[in-house]
């Protein structure tokens, strides 16, 4: 029997029991491998979406052509397709090793190039607007992104005991992706704001219902709501990267501060100004004149 890709909304389709069991077992494996809760939720959503839209009884009934059609569906961004493909690769690698499938349908999937970098750091006007419209708690969240380069999930997890006194000044332990930690230097002003916001005894700066702290989505919503329309919290991290690189010229240092595994990712965060590009042209012209 040939199964085609269905075109109705996938959430309207039931999830076959064989898929439900396989995905649940895989998510347990992901947890054992150290994948973060956010990564597990994302990958689980990808596989449940794929299972529903394909409509085949088991993971072993899927072929490469079907997966290509799912990944290539209209209206999907390049980054989403890359992310979906990555989840499928991990799932079927596990399924093949576990004996759940006899062949791997992802082996024939085309590689998907990364989207072109278009960094859009928050401007001075955006930052001033945010300072005027954010309450004290939201402003501290924004400062942690803008002045220390933290992601929204990292902001959510800042704890009073993460503040350190380094040799050259205050530092902050950052709880990054995949359970990785890094230490970033911060200004005395930001350190003072953290101390002022810290609980009297000890605890998270932004308490909530997610293991004791606020959720990353809530952090992102609060900060983005205080920004002008069309701007998001993540653009504050772009601002940190761009200004940090402009001030030092050291891309590797910016990479370490941001917690990127690859310097190529950092390059996508750093915008180059028209003035800097003009300086290149003028320097080149000067050399030619000589």
C-alpha positions in Angstrom: 0.0 0.0 0.0 1.3 3.5 -0.8 0.8 6.2 1.7 0.7 9.8 0.5 1.4 13.0 2.4 -1.9 14.5 3.7 -2.6 18.1 3.2 -5.0 18.9 6.0 -3.8 20.4 9.3 -1.7 17.7 11.0 -3.1 18.4 14.5 -6.5 17.1 13.2 -5.0 13.6 12.7 -4.7 11.0 15.4 -1.2 9.8 16.3 -0.8 6.1 15.6 0.0 4.1 18.7 3.2 2.7 17.3 4.4 6.2 16.7 3.3 7.3 20.1 5.3 4.6 21.8 8.4 5.1 19.7 8.5 8.8 20.2 8.0 8.4 24.0 10.9 5.9 24.2 13.0 8.2 22.0 12.4 11.2 24.3 13.5 9.2 27.3 16.7 8.3 25.3 17.2 12.0 24.5 16.9 12.9 28.2 19.5 10.2 29.1 21.8 11.6 26.4 21.7 15.0 28.1 19.3 16.9 25.8 17.7 19.9 27.5 13.9 20.0 28.2 13.6 22.6 25.4 15.4 20.4 22.9 13.3 17.4 23.9 10.0 19.3 23.5 11.1 20.6 20.1 12.2 17.2 18.7 9.1 15.5 20.1 6.9 18.1 18.3 8.8 17.6 15.1 8.2 13.8 15.1 4.6 14.0 16.2 4.0 16.5 13.4 5.7 14.2 10.9 3.8 11.1 12.0 0.5 12.9 11.8 1.0 14.4 8.4 2.3 11.2 6.9 -0.4 9.0 8.3 1.6 5.8 8.1 1.1 3.2 10.8 4.7 2.9 12.0 8.1 4.6 11.7 9.3 1.7 9.6 6.7 2.5 6.9 8.3 5.8 6.0 10.4 6.3 2.9 12.8 9.0 1.8 10.4 10.5 -0.7 7.8 11.1 1.9 10.2 12.8 4.3 11.4 15.0 1.4 7.8 16.1 0.8 7.3 16.8 4.5 10.5 18.9 4.8 9.8 20.7 1.6 6.3 21.8 2.4 5.4 25.3 1.3 5.4 28.1 3.9 8.3 26.7 6.0 11.4 28.8 6.6 14.9 27.5 5.9 15.7 27.3 9.5 12.6 25.3 10.3 13.4 22.8 7.6 17.0 22.5 8.9 15.7 21.9 12.4 13.1 19.4 11.3 15.6 17.5 9.3 18.0 17.4 12.3 15.2 15.9 14.5 14.5 13.2 11.8 18.2 12.3 11.6 18.5 11.9 15.3 15.2 9.9 15.6 15.9 7.5 12.8 19.5 7.0 13.9 18.1 5.9 17.3 15.4 3.8 15.7 17.9 1.9 13.5 20.2 1.2 16.4 17.2 0.1 18.5 16.0 -2.3 15.9 12.8 -0.4 15.5 13.3 0.1 11.7 15.3 -2.0 9.2 16.5 0.9 7.0 17.1 4.5 7.5 14.9 6.8 5.3 16.9 9.9 6.2 20.0 8.7 4.5 18.8 10.1 1.2 17.7 13.5 2.5 19.4 16.5 0.9 21.4 18.7 3.2 19.9 22.1 3.8 22.1 25.1 3.8 22.0 27.6 6.6 20.0 30.8 6.0 22.0 33.9 5.1 22.9 36.0 8.1 20.9 39.2 8.6 21.7 40.4 12.1 19.5 43.2 13.3 20.9 44.5 16.6 18.6 46.6 18.7 19.5 50.3 18.1 20.1 53.0 20.6 16.6 54.3 20.0 15.1 50.8 20.7 17.1 50.5 23.9 16.0 53.9 25.1 12.4 53.1 24.3 12.7 49.9 26.3 14.1 51.7 29.3 11.2 54.0 29.3 8.5 51.4 29.0 9.8 48.4 31.1 9.2 48.0 34.7 12.1 47.3 37.1 12.0 43.5 36.8 11.6 43.5 33.0 14.4 46.0 32.6 16.8 43.7 34.6 15.8 40.9 32.2 16.6 43.1 29.3 19.9 44.3 30.8 21.0 40.7 31.2 20.5 40.2 27.4 21.8 43.5 26.3 24.8 43.9 28.7 25.7 40.3 29.3 24.5 38.6 26.1 22.2 36.1 27.8 19.5 34.1 26.0 16.0 34.3 27.4 16.3 30.8 28.8 19.6 31.8 30.5 18.0 34.9 31.9 15.2 32.8 33.4 17.7 30.7 35.3 19.8 33.4 36.9 20.3 32.6 40.5 21.5 34.9 43.3 24.5 32.5 43.9 25.6 32.9 40.2 27.1 36.3 41.0 30.9 36.1 41.5 33.7 38.4 42.4 36.4 37.9 39.8 39.9 39.2 39.8 39.1 41.9 37.2 35.6 42.6 38.4 32.1 41.0 38.9 31.3 37.9 36.9 28.1 35.9 36.3 27.7 32.1 35.9 25.4 31.5 33.0 23.5 28.3 32.6 23.5 27.7 28.9 22.2 25.3 26.3 22.6 21.6 27.0 23.5 22.2 30.6 26.7 23.9 29.7 27.9 26.7 31.9 30.1 29.7 31.1 31.3 32.7 33.1 30.8 36.2 31.7 32.2 39.4 33.0 29.6 42.0 33.9 29.7 45.7 34.9 29.5 46.8 38.5 26.2 48.5 37.7 24.6 45.3 36.4 26.1 43.3 39.4 24.5 45.9 41.8 21.1 45.5 40.0 21.3 41.7 40.4 22.1 42.0 44.1 19.2 44.4 44.6 16.8 42.0 42.9 18.1 38.8 44.6 15.9 37.2 47.3 16.9 37.9 50.8 18.0 34.4 51.6 19.0 32.8 48.2 17.2 31.9 45.0 16.3 32.7 41.5 16.0 36.3 40.5 12.8 35.6 38.6 10.9 32.9 40.5 8.2 30.9 38.8 6.7 27.4 38.2 9.4 25.9 36.0 11.7 24.2 38.4 11.4 27.2 40.7 12.1 29.9 38.0 10.1 31.8 35.4 9.7 30.2 31.9 11.9 31.4 29.0 8.8 32.1 26.9 7.5 34.4 29.7 10.9 36.3 29.8 10.8 36.7 26.1 7.2 38.0 26.1 7.8 40.5 28.9 10.9 42.0 27.3 9.6 42.0 23.8 6.4 43.7 25.0 8.4 46.6 26.3 10.2 47.1 23.0 8.8 48.9 19.9 6.7 46.9 17.5 8.7 44.6 15.3 11.5 44.1 17.8 12.2 41.0 20.0 14.3 40.3 23.0 16.8 38.3 20.9 17.8 41.5 19.1 19.3 42.7 22.4 21.7 39.7 22.2 22.5 40.8 18.7 23.3 44.2 20.1 25.6 42.8 22.7 27.5 40.8 20.0 27.7 43.6 17.5 28.9 46.2 20.0 31.2 43.8 21.7 32.9 42.9 18.4 33.1 46.5 17.3 34.8 47.5 20.5 37.3 44.7 20.6 37.7 43.2 17.1 38.0 39.8 18.8 35.4 37.5 17.3 36.6 34.5 19.4 36.1 36.5 22.6 32.6 37.4 21.5 32.0 33.7 20.7 33.0 32.7 24.2 30.9 35.4 25.8 27.8 34.3 23.9 28.3 30.6 24.5 28.4 29.6 20.8 29.9 26.3 19.9 31.0 27.7 16.5 32.4 31.0 15.6 30.3 30.8 12.4 27.2 31.2 14.5 28.7 34.3 16.2 29.4 35.8 12.8 25.6 35.7 12.1 25.0 37.8 15.2 27.4 40.6 14.4 26.2 43.3 12.1 28.7 45.4 10.1 27.9 49.0 9.8 27.9 51.0 6.6 30.7 53.2 8.1 32.9 50.1 8.6 32.3 49.0 5.1 33.2 52.5 3.8 36.3 52.4 5.9 37.4 49.2 4.0 36.8 50.9 0.7 38.7 54.0 1.7 41.6 52.0 3.0 41.7 50.0 -0.2 41.6 53.2 -2.3 44.4 54.7 -0.2 46.6 51.7 -0.8 46.0 51.9 -4.6 46.9 55.6 -4.6 50.2 54.8 -3.0 
